[in-house]
Amino acid sequence: MLDTAPCVRWASAKTEVAHTFVGLVVIARSFDDEPGASWGRVALSAAVLGAAIGAATVFIDGMGNQAAATEWARKPDPGTFGSASAVATISLSMFTGLMFTTFGLTPLLFGVTGLASRQYPKWLGYLALLSGLLGILAGSIQFLAGFSGLTANILFPISSIAFSVWTLLMGLQLWKRGNRSTEPVREATAVS
């Protein structure tokens, strides 16, 4: 019987990457005052790079690791172990790049964007900046020293949660702005 669980996990992860990317595009384009608009375009470029690395990571981790582990479980010899180990190393390398770009460089640049703009509260810019610095630190440590509990269990989770919270809060800010922009239209329609 065909095991469909890896395909479901892969499809779910792919959807999460796509939704996150679309959200970052909307956030970046919402900065329409200078220099925030220019910084927003730079942050969006980092988000594009991060999404590409994220997609590649999902493909390797979701499909490559599953195939390598299945083959090694079926035929546990040094050759299949070496292949599985190589796939796992590539997956870890891609994840390190994802840490650095998507959870480091991207929020760092969105933080600079928020601080350069007058459209959103400054504390949101500082939250993104802090999240990005932690992501860059986690990615750098993992790149230089390899996988560790510090990066996987402390720095990266804090960074990714902070960036997720920032994204959610920015979405709420956009929603509030959208509601404010439609209020005069509703009032004018009620008067007519």
MODELLER restraints for C-alpha pairs under 7 A, 6 or more apart:
rsr = mdl.restraints
at = mdl.atoms
rsr.add(forms.Gaussian(group=physical.xy_distance, feature=features.Distance(at['CA:6:A'], at['CA:62:A']), mean=6.59, stdev=0.5))
rsr.add(forms.Gaussian(group=physical.xy_distance, feature=features.Distance(at['CA:10:A'], at['CA:58:A']), mean=6.80, stdev=0.5))
rsr.add(forms.Gaussian(group=physical.xy_distance, feature=features.Distance(at['CA:10:A'], at['CA:62:A']), mean=5.40, stdev=0.5))
rsr.add(forms.Gaussian(group=physical.xy_distance, feature=features.Distance(at['CA:13:A'], at['CA:58:A']), mean=6.80, stdev=0.5))
rsr.add(forms.Gaussian(group=physical.xy_distance, feature=features.Distance(at['CA:14:A'], at['CA:55:A']), mean=6.82, stdev=0.5))
rsr.add(forms.Gaussian(group=physical.xy_distance, feature=features.Distance(at['CA:14:A'], at['CA:58:A']), mean=6.86, stdev=0.5))
rsr.add(forms.Gaussian(group=physical.xy_distance, feature=features.Distance(at['CA:17:A'], at['CA:51:A']), mean=6.76, stdev=0.5))
rsr.add(forms.Gaussian(group=physical.xy_distance, feature=features.Distance(at['CA:17:A'], at['CA:54:A']), mean=6.92, stdev=0.5))
rsr.add(forms.Gaussian(group=physical.xy_distance, feature=features.Distance(at['CA:21:A'], at['CA:47:A']), mean=6.93, stdev=0.5))
rsr.add(forms.Gaussian(group=physical.xy_distance, feature=features.Distance(at['CA:21:A'], at['CA:51:A']), mean=6.51, stdev=0.5))
rsr.add(forms.Gaussian(group=physical.xy_distance, feature=features.Distance(at['CA:25:A'], at['CA:44:A']), mean=6.37, stdev=0.5))
rsr.add(forms.Gaussian(group=physical.xy_distance, feature=features.Distance(at['CA:28:A'], at['CA:40:A']), mean=4.70, stdev=0.5))
rsr.add(forms.Gaussian(group=physical.xy_distance, feature=features.Distance(at['CA:28:A'], at['CA:41:A']), mean=6.48, stdev=0.5))
rsr.add(forms.Gaussian(group=physical.xy_distance, feature=features.Distance(at['CA:28:A'], at['CA:44:A']), mean=5.99, stdev=0.5))
rsr.add(forms.Gaussian(group=physical.xy_distance, feature=features.Distance(at['CA:29:A'], at['CA:40:A']), mean=6.75, stdev=0.5))
rsr.add(forms.Gaussian(group=physical.xy_distance, feature=features.Distance(at['CA:31:A'], at['CA:37:A']), mean=4.84, stdev=0.5))
rsr.add(forms.Gaussian(group=physical.xy_distance, feature=features.Distance(at['CA:31:A'], at['CA:40:A']), mean=6.40, stdev=0.5))
rsr.add(forms.Gaussian(group=physical.xy_distance, feature=features.Distance(at['CA:33:A'], at['CA:117:A']), mean=6.37, stdev=0.5))
rsr.add(forms.Gaussian(group=physical.xy_distance, feature=features.Distance(at['CA:34:A'], at['CA:117:A']), mean=6.83, stdev=0.5))
rsr.add(forms.Gaussian(group=physical.xy_distance, feature=features.Distance(at['CA:35:A'], at['CA:116:A']), mean=5.90, stdev=0.5))
rsr.add(forms.Gaussian(group=physical.xy_distance, feature=features.Distance(at['CA:35:A'], at['CA:117:A']), mean=6.47, stdev=0.5))
rsr.add(forms.Gaussian(group=physical.xy_distance, feature=features.Distance(at['CA:36:A'], at['CA:113:A']), mean=5.01, stdev=0.5))
rsr.add(forms.Gaussian(group=physical.xy_distance, feature=features.Distance(at['CA:36:A'], at['CA:114:A']), mean=6.75, stdev=0.5))
rsr.add(forms.Gaussian(group=physical.xy_distance, feature=features.Distance(at['CA:36:A'], at['CA:116:A']), mean=5.09, stdev=0.5))
rsr.add(forms.Gaussian(group=physical.xy_distance, feature=features.Distance(at['CA:36:A'], at['CA:117:A']), mean=4.41, stdev=0.5))
rsr.add(forms.Gaussian(group=physical.xy_distance, feature=features.Distance(at['CA:39:A'], at['CA:113:A']), mean=4.93, stdev=0.5))
rsr.add(forms.Gaussian(group=physical.xy_distance, feature=features.Distance(at['CA:40:A'], at['CA:110:A']), mean=6.65, stdev=0.5))
rsr.add(forms.Gaussian(group=physical.xy_distance, feature=features.Distance(at['CA:40:A'], at['CA:113:A']), mean=5.61, stdev=0.5))
rsr.add(forms.Gaussian(group=physical.xy_distance, feature=features.Distance(at['CA:43:A'], at['CA:106:A']), mean=5.72, stdev=0.5))
rsr.add(forms.Gaussian(group=physical.xy_distance, feature=features.Distance(at['CA:43:A'], at['CA:109:A']), mean=4.92, stdev=0.5))
rsr.add(forms.Gaussian(group=physical.xy_distance, feature=features.Distance(at['CA:43:A'], at['CA:110:A']), mean=5.49, stdev=0.5))
rsr.add(forms.Gaussian(group=physical.xy_distance, feature=features.Distance(at['CA:46:A'], at['CA:101:A']), mean=6.79, stdev=0.5))
rsr.add(forms.Gaussian(group=physical.xy_distance, feature=features.Distance(at['CA:46:A'], at['CA:105:A']), mean=6.57, stdev=0.5))
rsr.add(forms.Gaussian(group=physical.xy_distance, feature=features.Distance(at['CA:46:A'], at['CA:106:A']), mean=5.17, stdev=0.5))
rsr.add(forms.Gaussian(group=physical.xy_distance, feature=features.Distance(at['CA:47:A'], at['CA:102:A']), mean=6.34, stdev=0.5))
rsr.add(forms.Gaussian(group=physical.xy_distance, feature=features.Distance(at['CA:47:A'], at['CA:106:A']), mean=5.55, stdev=0.5))
rsr.add(forms.Gaussian(group=physical.xy_distance, feature=features.Distance(at['CA:50:A'], at['CA:98:A']), mean=6.17, stdev=0.5))
rsr.add(forms.Gaussian(group=physical.xy_distance, feature=features.Distance(at['CA:50:A'], at['CA:101:A']), mean=5.11, stdev=0.5))
rsr.add(forms.Gaussian(group=physical.xy_distance, feature=features.Distance(at['CA:50:A'], at['CA:102:A']), mean=4.48, stdev=0.5))
rsr.add(forms.Gaussian(group=physical.xy_distance, feature=features.Distance(at['CA:53:A'], at['CA:94:A']), mean=6.87, stdev=0.5))
rsr.add(forms.Gaussian(group=physical.xy_distance, feature=features.Distance(at['CA:53:A'], at['CA:98:A']), mean=5.91, stdev=0.5))
rsr.add(forms.Gaussian(group=physical.xy_distance, feature=features.Distance(at['CA:54:A'], at['CA:98:A']), mean=5.90, stdev=0.5))
rsr.add(forms.Gaussian(group=physical.xy_distance, feature=features.Distance(at['CA:57:A'], at['CA:91:A']), mean=6.37, stdev=0.5))
rsr.add(forms.Gaussian(group=physical.xy_distance, feature=features.Distance(at['CA:57:A'], at['CA:94:A']), mean=5.46, stdev=0.5))
rsr.add(forms.Gaussian(group=physical.xy_distance, feature=features.Distance(at['CA:57:A'], at['CA:95:A']), mean=6.25, stdev=0.5))
rsr.add(forms.Gaussian(group=physical.xy_distance, feature=features.Distance(at['CA:60:A'], at['CA:91:A']), mean=6.03, stdev=0.5))
rsr.add(forms.Gaussian(group=physical.xy_distance, feature=features.Distance(at['CA:61:A'], at['CA:91:A']), mean=5.66, stdev=0.5))
rsr.add(forms.Gaussian(group=physical.xy_distance, feature=features.Distance(at['CA:64:A'], at['CA:87:A']), mean=6.56, stdev=0.5))
rsr.add(forms.Gaussian(group=physical.xy_distance, feature=features.Distance(at['CA:65:A'], at['CA:87:A']), mean=6.20, stdev=0.5))
rsr.add(forms.Gaussian(group=physical.xy_distance, feature=features.Distance(at['CA:65:A'], at['CA:88:A']), mean=6.35, stdev=0.5))
rsr.add(forms.Gaussian(group=physical.xy_distance, feature=features.Distance(at['CA:68:A'], at['CA:83:A']), mean=6.91, stdev=0.5))
rsr.add(forms.Gaussian(group=physical.xy_distance, feature=features.Distance(at['CA:68:A'], at['CA:84:A']), mean=4.75, stdev=0.5))
rsr.add(forms.Gaussian(group=physical.xy_distance, feature=features.Distance(at['CA:69:A'], at['CA:84:A']), mean=6.28, stdev=0.5))
rsr.add(forms.Gaussian(group=physical.xy_distance, feature=features.Distance(at['CA:71:A'], at['CA:80:A']), mean=6.89, stdev=0.5))
rsr.add(forms.Gaussian(group=physical.xy_distance, feature=features.Distance(at['CA:72:A'], at['CA:80:A']), mean=5.31, stdev=0.5))
rsr.add(forms.Gaussian(group=physical.xy_distance, feature=features.Distance(at['CA:72:A'], at['CA:81:A']), mean=6.01, stdev=0.5))
rsr.add(forms.Gaussian(group=physical.xy_distance, feature=features.Distance(at['CA:72:A'], at['CA:84:A']), mean=6.85, stdev=0.5))
rsr.add(forms.Gaussian(group=physical.xy_distance, feature=features.Distance(at['CA:96:A'], at['CA:139:A']), mean=5.35, stdev=0.5))
rsr.add(forms.Gaussian(group=physical.xy_distance, feature=features.Distance(at['CA:96:A'], at['CA:142:A']), mean=6.52, stdev=0.5))
rsr.add(forms.Gaussian(group=physical.xy_distance, feature=features.Distance(at['CA:96:A'], at['CA:143:A']), mean=6.49, stdev=0.5))
rsr.add(forms.Gaussian(group=physical.xy_distance, feature=features.Distance(at['CA:97:A'], at['CA:139:A']), mean=6.87, stdev=0.5))
rsr.add(forms.Gaussian(group=physical.xy_distance, feature=features.Distance(at['CA:99:A'], at['CA:135:A']), mean=5.82, stdev=0.5))
rsr.add(forms.Gaussian(group=physical.xy_distance, feature=features.Distance(at['CA:99:A'], at['CA:139:A']), mean=5.15, stdev=0.5))
rsr.add(forms.Gaussian(group=physical.xy_distance, feature=features.Distance(at['CA:100:A'], at['CA:135:A']), mean=5.81, stdev=0.5))
rsr.add(forms.Gaussian(group=physical.xy_distance, feature=features.Distance(at['CA:100:A'], at['CA:136:A']), mean=4.91, stdev=0.5))
rsr.add(forms.Gaussian(group=physical.xy_distance, feature=features.Distance(at['CA:100:A'], at['CA:139:A']), mean=4.67, stdev=0.5))
rsr.add(forms.Gaussian(group=physical.xy_distance, feature=features.Distance(at['CA:103:A'], at['CA:132:A']), mean=5.92, stdev=0.5))
rsr.add(forms.Gaussian(group=physical.xy_distance, feature=features.Distance(at['CA:103:A'], at['CA:135:A']), mean=4.95, stdev=0.5))
rsr.add(forms.Gaussian(group=physical.xy_distance, feature=features.Distance(at['CA:103:A'], at['CA:159:A']), mean=6.58, stdev=0.5))
rsr.add(forms.Gaussian(group=physical.xy_distance, feature=features.Distance(at['CA:103:A'], at['CA:160:A']), mean=6.03, stdev=0.5))
rsr.add(forms.Gaussian(group=physical.xy_distance, feature=features.Distance(at['CA:103:A'], at['CA:163:A']), mean=6.99, stdev=0.5))
rsr.add(forms.Gaussian(group=physical.xy_distance, feature=features.Distance(at['CA:104:A'], at['CA:131:A']), mean=6.98, stdev=0.5))
rsr.add(forms.Gaussian(group=physical.xy_distance, feature=features.Distance(at['CA:104:A'], at['CA:132:A']), mean=3.93, stdev=0.5))
rsr.add(forms.Gaussian(group=physical.xy_distance, feature=features.Distance(at['CA:104:A'], at['CA:133:A']), mean=6.01, stdev=0.5))
rsr.add(forms.Gaussian(group=physical.xy_distance, feature=features.Distance(at['CA:104:A'], at['CA:134:A']), mean=6.75, stdev=0.5))
rsr.add(forms.Gaussian(group=physical.xy_distance, feature=features.Distance(at['CA:104:A'], at['CA:135:A']), mean=3.92, stdev=0.5))
rsr.add(forms.Gaussian(group=physical.xy_distance, feature=features.Distance(at['CA:104:A'], at['CA:136:A']), mean=4.36, stdev=0.5))
rsr.add(forms.Gaussian(group=physical.xy_distance, feature=features.Distance(at['CA:105:A'], at['CA:132:A']), mean=5.87, stdev=0.5))
rsr.add(forms.Gaussian(group=physical.xy_distance, feature=features.Distance(at['CA:105:A'], at['CA:136:A']), mean=6.66, stdev=0.5))
rsr.add(forms.Gaussian(group=physical.xy_distance, feature=features.Distance(at['CA:106:A'], at['CA:132:A']), mean=6.81, stdev=0.5))
rsr.add(forms.Gaussian(group=physical.xy_distance, feature=features.Distance(at['CA:107:A'], at['CA:128:A']), mean=5.02, stdev=0.5))
rsr.add(forms.Gaussian(group=physical.xy_distance, feature=features.Distance(at['CA:107:A'], at['CA:129:A']), mean=6.12, stdev=0.5))
rsr.add(forms.Gaussian(group=physical.xy_distance, feature=features.Distance(at['CA:107:A'], at['CA:131:A']), mean=6.33, stdev=0.5))
rsr.add(forms.Gaussian(group=physical.xy_distance, feature=features.Distance(at['CA:107:A'], at['CA:132:A']), mean=4.61, stdev=0.5))
rsr.add(forms.Gaussian(group=physical.xy_distance, feature=features.Distance(at['CA:107:A'], at['CA:163:A']), mean=6.63, stdev=0.5))
rsr.add(forms.Gaussian(group=physical.xy_distance, feature=features.Distance(at['CA:108:A'], at['CA:128:A']), mean=6.01, stdev=0.5))
rsr.add(forms.Gaussian(group=physical.xy_distance, feature=features.Distance(at['CA:108:A'], at['CA:129:A']), mean=4.51, stdev=0.5))
rsr.add(forms.Gaussian(group=physical.xy_distance, feature=features.Distance(at['CA:108:A'], at['CA:132:A']), mean=4.16, stdev=0.5))
rsr.add(forms.Gaussian(group=physical.xy_distance, feature=features.Distance(at['CA:108:A'], at['CA:133:A']), mean=6.39, stdev=0.5))
rsr.add(forms.Gaussian(group=physical.xy_distance, feature=features.Distance(at['CA:110:A'], at['CA:128:A']), mean=6.30, stdev=0.5))
rsr.add(forms.Gaussian(group=physical.xy_distance, feature=features.Distance(at['CA:111:A'], at['CA:125:A']), mean=4.13, stdev=0.5))
rsr.add(forms.Gaussian(group=physical.xy_distance, feature=features.Distance(at['CA:111:A'], at['CA:126:A']), mean=5.94, stdev=0.5))
rsr.add(forms.Gaussian(group=physical.xy_distance, feature=features.Distance(at['CA:111:A'], at['CA:128:A']), mean=4.53, stdev=0.5))
rsr.add(forms.Gaussian(group=physical.xy_distance, feature=features.Distance(at['CA:111:A'], at['CA:129:A']), mean=4.33, stdev=0.5))
rsr.add(forms.Gaussian(group=physical.xy_distance, feature=features.Distance(at['CA:112:A'], at['CA:125:A']), mean=6.52, stdev=0.5))
rsr.add(forms.Gaussian(group=physical.xy_distance, feature=features.Distance(at['CA:112:A'], at['CA:129:A']), mean=6.80, stdev=0.5))
rsr.add(forms.Gaussian(group=physical.xy_distance, feature=features.Distance(at['CA:114:A'], at['CA:120:A']), mean=6.64, stdev=0.5))
rsr.add(forms.Gaussian(group=physical.xy_distance, feature=features.Distance(at['CA:114:A'], at['CA:122:A']), mean=6.48, stdev=0.5))
rsr.add(forms.Gaussian(group=physical.xy_distance, feature=features.Distance(at['CA:114:A'], at['CA:124:A']), mean=6.84, stdev=0.5))
rsr.add(forms.Gaussian(group=physical.xy_distance, feature=features.Distance(at['CA:114:A'], at['CA:125:A']), mean=4.35, stdev=0.5))
rsr.add(forms.Gaussian(group=physical.xy_distance, feature=features.Distance(at['CA:115:A'], at['CA:122:A']), mean=5.73, stdev=0.5))
rsr.add(forms.Gaussian(group=physical.xy_distance, feature=features.Distance(at['CA:115:A'], at['CA:125:A']), mean=5.18, stdev=0.5))
rsr.add(forms.Gaussian(group=physical.xy_distance, feature=features.Distance(at['CA:124:A'], at['CA:166:A']), mean=6.72, stdev=0.5))
rsr.add(forms.Gaussian(group=physical.xy_distance, feature=features.Distance(at['CA:127:A'], at['CA:166:A']), mean=6.71, stdev=0.5))
rsr.add(forms.Gaussian(group=physical.xy_distance, feature=features.Distance(at['CA:128:A'], at['CA:163:A']), mean=6.21, stdev=0.5))
rsr.add(forms.Gaussian(group=physical.xy_distance, feature=features.Distance(at['CA:128:A'], at['CA:166:A']), mean=6.28, stdev=0.5))
rsr.add(forms.Gaussian(group=physical.xy_distance, feature=features.Distance(at['CA:131:A'], at['CA:159:A']), mean=4.73, stdev=0.5))
rsr.add(forms.Gaussian(group=physical.xy_distance, feature=features.Distance(at['CA:131:A'], at['CA:162:A']), mean=5.57, stdev=0.5))
rsr.add(forms.Gaussian(group=physical.xy_distance, feature=features.Distance(at['CA:131:A'], at['CA:163:A']), mean=5.70, stdev=0.5))
rsr.add(forms.Gaussian(group=physical.xy_distance, feature=features.Distance(at['CA:132:A'], at['CA:159:A']), mean=6.91, stdev=0.5))
rsr.add(forms.Gaussian(group=physical.xy_distance, feature=features.Distance(at['CA:134:A'], at['CA:155:A']), mean=6.23, stdev=0.5))
rsr.add(forms.Gaussian(group=physical.xy_distance, feature=features.Distance(at['CA:134:A'], at['CA:159:A']), mean=5.45, stdev=0.5))
rsr.add(forms.Gaussian(group=physical.xy_distance, feature=features.Distance(at['CA:135:A'], at['CA:156:A']), mean=6.11, stdev=0.5))
rsr.add(forms.Gaussian(group=physical.xy_distance, feature=features.Distance(at['CA:135:A'], at['CA:159:A']), mean=5.38, stdev=0.5))
rsr.add(forms.Gaussian(group=physical.xy_distance, feature=features.Distance(at['CA:138:A'], at['CA:151:A']), mean=5.12, stdev=0.5))
rsr.add(forms.Gaussian(group=physical.xy_distance, feature=features.Distance(at['CA:138:A'], at['CA:155:A']), mean=5.62, stdev=0.5))
rsr.add(forms.Gaussian(group=physical.xy_distance, feature=features.Distance(at['CA:138:A'], at['CA:156:A']), mean=5.85, stdev=0.5))
rsr.add(forms.Gaussian(group=physical.xy_distance, feature=features.Distance(at['CA:142:A'], at['CA:148:A']), mean=6.91, stdev=0.5))
rsr.add(forms.Gaussian(group=physical.xy_distance, feature=features.Distance(at['CA:142:A'], at['CA:151:A']), mean=6.49, stdev=0.5))
